[in-house]
Structure formats: C-alpha cells, structure tokens
Amino acid sequence: MSSRTRQWLSLVGIIWLQSINGTNSNFPAYSSQLKQILSISQVQLNNLAFASDAGKLFGCFAGIAAIYLPVWLVLIIGSTLGLIGYGVQYLFVTNQISSLSYVHIFILTVVAGNSICWINTVCYVVAIRNFPSHRQVVVGLTTSYVGLSAKLYTDIVDAAFSSSPIERAKAYLLLNSILPVIVCVLAAPVAREVDVGRPRNMKVGFISMFVITIATGVYAVISSLESISSKSSSLSKIIGMGVFLVAPLLIPIIEKATELVRKVNIKTEIKVYDFTIEENEGVESMEDGVDIKEREEAEEVRVVDIIKEEIGAKDQGHDFKASFNRGINGSNSRCFLLTSQQQRPLPSRQ
C-alpha cells in the first residue's frame, strides 16, 4: 500500500476517533440519575460537570506520553481511562457497586474527562505528522467531527435502548465506557504515522472530504429537527449516520484503485517496450547477418584479387627472368664468337 493511501486511511481513522470522543457532552443525559442516587445538591452536580473539564487540565501527561510511546499505545491508554471512569459509574448507577461517595464519583469523572485528552492528542499528532503541508486544514476538518458525538450517541440509544430515563442514563454511561475502546482498537492500525516523503497535490482529495463533511453536518442537523425526526425511525437515523461516517473511506479506496491502474499501465508499457526492443534486436541481428555476409563476400573477392595480382606478378617475374636469361645467353654467344674470331691465327703471306 502506498504512503498516499495510508495517509488518507489515517485521516479516516482520526475522523472516527473524533466522532466518539465527545463523551463529556453526554453528562446531562445521566446527571439527574447521579443527583438522585447520591442525594446531592444542584451546586454539587454543577461541580461534577466541571470535573469532566477539570480532567482536561492534566492533558499534558498525554502529550508527554506521545513523545515516548507509539500512538496506538497512547490510544489504548486513553480508552482504558475512559473505560474505568465511565465504567465504574455505570456499575454504580446499575447498583453493581453501592459504596461510592460523591468524592469517588468526582475523581472518576476527572479520569473520564482526562481520557478525552489522550485520544485528542493522538488525533493531533497523526494529523500534523501525516499532513505536514496541510496540517491546519486536517486539524480543523477532523475536530469538526467532535460535534457529531452527542448526535451519534443519542441515535444509538434511541435505536437500541428503551425510552425510560433510568435505562437511557445507564445506556449513555455504558456507551461512554465501551464505544471509545471499540473504535480505538479498530482505528489503531490506520491512525498511525506515515512516511509521507515529498509533498504531493492532494487538492481533489480534500475537496471530496470537505463535501462529505458538509453533507454529514447537514444530515445531522436536519435529522435532529423534531418535524423531520418524528417521521423517520431511530434505526434509519443511525444507518444514515453510519453511511456518512463510512463515506470518507471512498477516498483511500479510490486512491488505491488509481494506484493499481497506474501499476497495470506501467507493466503494460514495460511489456510493450521489451517487445519493441526484442523486435528491434531481431531486425538488427538480421541486418548484422546481411552485413556480415556482404563483408565476407567482399573479403573473399579481395583475397581473390590479391591472389590474382600475386599470380600475375609471378608470371611477369618468370617472363622477365626468361628474357633476362635469353639476353645473357645471347650476349655470351656473341662474346664467344668474337673471342674465337680474335683468337683465330692470321694466314701467312707467301
């Protein structure tokens, strides 16, 4: 899988994490039950609401952990803190635990609020490191999905639980404790740092993501209106919200498909190129064979000419030698006759 595909997958993972990370917005849904069970005043209940935000004051520990620990482990720690903070309160509301005081609930609320910081830290770290050239856009885009948390939890409770206030309070605490754990486990493999390499043009992908985000927000607002929500079932609302949350996956899927098509085209071009090279080599080898044959024939002709010239030179040499010998023999004969005549005695005079 290419780094660009993993970039978009990490963005989808961040969106999912932010969509379930607004658990503190569900406090009004179960605060009345806590007030009744603990027998506390409205001021003390307001202090419990502050406790959730007070937990965020210790978010620096999540930042320090992100320096030394892998992001998936930071995610698991954050979801575990939420499981403890909300899970124990759920057990208290369901009468599984009966010995908790107001101070205990306050501390548990602080721990639960702090868990949000750990997940947020992972989202920001991954967004900034995986999109260094577009980090502002990515952080703003993913943070907007926090506003879906209350809508998402409400749709799930409406679809899966009864309308009794007590049961709904228990359902919110149960979802606050287990849903972040499930989503963190699912998102951990994709919400991780990616070696992005050189900056790339991602304009089309971001435009598509903005369109999906705006459509998701419009759907969430319209489906929450009383005049429209009364006409649709709770199940259809949660299905619609699920479709919009899965829609960002289209971008990495399209990116992967484009990558596969590009690889196929490259392989096809390589095969055509190799075939062209082999064909050219075949033509060149045939031409080389013809050239070699012509050179061999020319060499044979040249050798024959040389041999003929040598033979002609030898014949001329033999003729010259014969002529020379004949000339010498003739000279010798004339010299011999002249000498014989000179040596012949003159006749005596009487």
Secondary structure by P-SEA (a helix, b strand, c coil): ccaaaaaaaaaaaaaaaaaaccccccccccaaaaaaaacccaaaaaaaaaaaaaaaccaaaaaaaaacccaaaaaaaaaaaaaaaaaaaaaaaacccccccaaaaaaaaaaaaaaaaaaaaaaaaaaaaaccccaaaaaaaaaaaccaaaaaaaaaaaacccccaaaaaaaaaaaaccaaaaaaaaaccccccccccccccaaaaaaaaaaaaaaaaaaaaaaacccccccccaaaaaaaaaaaaaccaaaaaaaaaaaaaaaaaaaaaaaaaaaaaaaaaaaaaaaaaaaaaaaaaaaaaaaaaaaaaaaaaaaaaaaaaaaaaaaaaaaaaaaaaaaaaaaccccccc
